[in-house]
Amino acid sequence: MYTTSVNPFYAARTSRVATTRPAAEPLYVKLPRAPANASPVPHLTSLYHFSEPGDYGRRDYPGNCGGNLIRDLLRYFRPTTVLDPMTGSGTCRDVCRELAVHCWSSDLHEGVDACSPGAFPREAFDFCWLHPPYWRQKLYTDDPRDLSRTPTLDAFLNRYRQLIGNCAEALAPGGRVAVLMGDYCDREAGFVPLVYHTKRLAFDAGLRQCCTDIIRFSHGASSSRKVYRSAFIPGLHDVCMVFEKPHARSQHERPA
Ligand SMILES: C[S@@+](CC[C@H](N)C(=O)[O-])C[C@H]1O[C@@H](n2cnc3c(N)ncnc32)[C@H](O)[C@@H]1O
């Protein structure tokens, strides 16, 4: 079961005037044109702006991410085995089912701690979809092993390092992990650049980034309907980063 408690750490700009405002007219912006290329998913570019979540997972699950981006990534990278270690409401699992791709799907609320060493079989997957908590922006379970319950940023980053290491270990050489993460403004710690930390930890785990960042527009975020008294620059996106596990270098390639 997931928790519904109010999060005391979210810097909700406490001087909110009203909790909601009426829905505004959509704002249309002109996007740059993507170059024609041989991609099997031509609409998958660095700007993921589609507002339809797709019929995957449960939209009322906290932190639900919609499945269309996952589906497009799987159609682009064409994996045969997928690891989904923080499945939440099962969004990635549902996409895999639709595409007939084998999926290992688990979550702490099913008893599997993705941050525990050796949580997954080694080198068994060629793709991993990883959508962790954005530290304590949202609280998920009451379990102290929950990443969203880590009491300090350092504690979060230590467990996040273990999580990324576990995913790297579970990938076969040449496999990829796509991480969806957003920066977060915390009441105590201030602005926390979690996208930066994700890259740092992935590189430390021996992964390398294999394509552009994908900026996912946050359509339907509950915060966009609120009114605040204080001034700030609203974050309207999160970032999907795709990393690759290099093939071990053969003896011939090793420097003398
Ligand atoms: C951002 S949500 C994922 C939502 C999912 N993408 C969806 O669309 O429903 C993060 C998930 O991580 C899970 N989680 C937190 N700490 C965990 C841990 N140590 N091991 C496994 N899952 C964990 C939470 O229970 C939550 O379901």
The ligand as an SDF file (V2000), in Angstrom:
LIG
                    3D

 27 29  0  0  0  0  0  0  0  0999 V2000
    7.9860    7.6910   -9.0050 C   0  0  0  0  0  0  0  0  0  0  0  0
    7.2310    6.2570   -8.3380 S   0  0  0  0  0  0  0  0  0  0  0  0
    7.1050    5.2180   -9.7570 C   0  0  0  0  0  0  0  0  0  0  0  0
    5.7740    5.4200  -10.4510 C   0  0  0  0  0  0  0  0  0  0  0  0
    5.6030    4.5670  -11.6890 C   0  0  0  0  0  0  0  0  0  0  0  0
    6.5230    5.0030  -12.7260 N   0  0  0  0  0  0  0  0  0  0  0  0
    4.1750    4.6540  -12.1930 C   0  0  0  0  0  0  0  0  0  0  0  0
    3.9730    5.1800  -13.3180 O   0  0  0  0  0  0  0  0  0  0  0  0
    3.2630    4.2420  -11.4900 O   0  0  0  0  0  0  0  0  0  0  0  0
    8.5650    5.5810   -7.4250 C   0  0  0  0  0  0  0  0  0  0  0  0
    8.3220    4.2080   -6.8510 C   0  0  0  0  0  0  0  0  0  0  0  0
    9.4900    3.7820   -6.1710 O   0  0  0  0  0  0  0  0  0  0  0  0
    9.0850    2.9170   -5.1380 C   0  0  0  0  0  0  0  0  0  0  0  0
   10.2220    2.7530   -4.1950 N   0  0  0  0  0  0  0  0  0  0  0  0
   10.7180    3.6410   -3.2990 C   0  0  0  0  0  0  0  0  0  0  0  0
   11.7880    3.1230   -2.6550 N   0  0  0  0  0  0  0  0  0  0  0  0
   11.9690    1.8720   -3.1470 C   0  0  0  0  0  0  0  0  0  0  0  0
   12.9130    0.8380   -2.8910 C   0  0  0  0  0  0  0  0  0  0  0  0
   13.8900    0.9830   -1.9720 N   0  0  0  0  0  0  0  0  0  0  0  0
   12.8120   -0.3210   -3.6120 N   0  0  0  0  0  0  0  0  0  0  0  0
   11.8310   -0.4860   -4.5430 C   0  0  0  0  0  0  0  0  0  0  0  0
   10.9000    0.4630   -4.8210 N   0  0  0  0  0  0  0  0  0  0  0  0
   10.9690    1.6410   -4.1470 C   0  0  0  0  0  0  0  0  0  0  0  0
    7.8550    3.5760   -4.5660 C   0  0  0  0  0  0  0  0  0  0  0  0
    7.0460    2.6220   -3.8700 O   0  0  0  0  0  0  0  0  0  0  0  0
    7.1960    4.1100   -5.8420 C   0  0  0  0  0  0  0  0  0  0  0  0
    6.2320    3.1940   -6.3270 O   0  0  0  0  0  0  0  0  0  0  0  0
  1  2  1  0
  2  3  1  0
  2 10  1  0
  3  4  1  0
  4  5  1  0
  5  6  1  0
  5  7  1  0
  7  8  2  0
  7  9  1  0
 10 11  1  0
 11 12  1  0
 11 26  1  0
 12 13  1  0
 13 14  1  0
 13 24  1  0
 14 15  1  0
 14 23  1  0
 15 16  2  0
 16 17  1  0
 17 18  1  0
 17 23  2  0
 18 19  1  0
 18 20  2  0
 20 21  1  0
 21 22  2  0
 22 23  1  0
 24 25  1  0
 24 26  1  0
 26 27  1  0
M  CHG  2   2   1   9  -1
M  END
$$$$
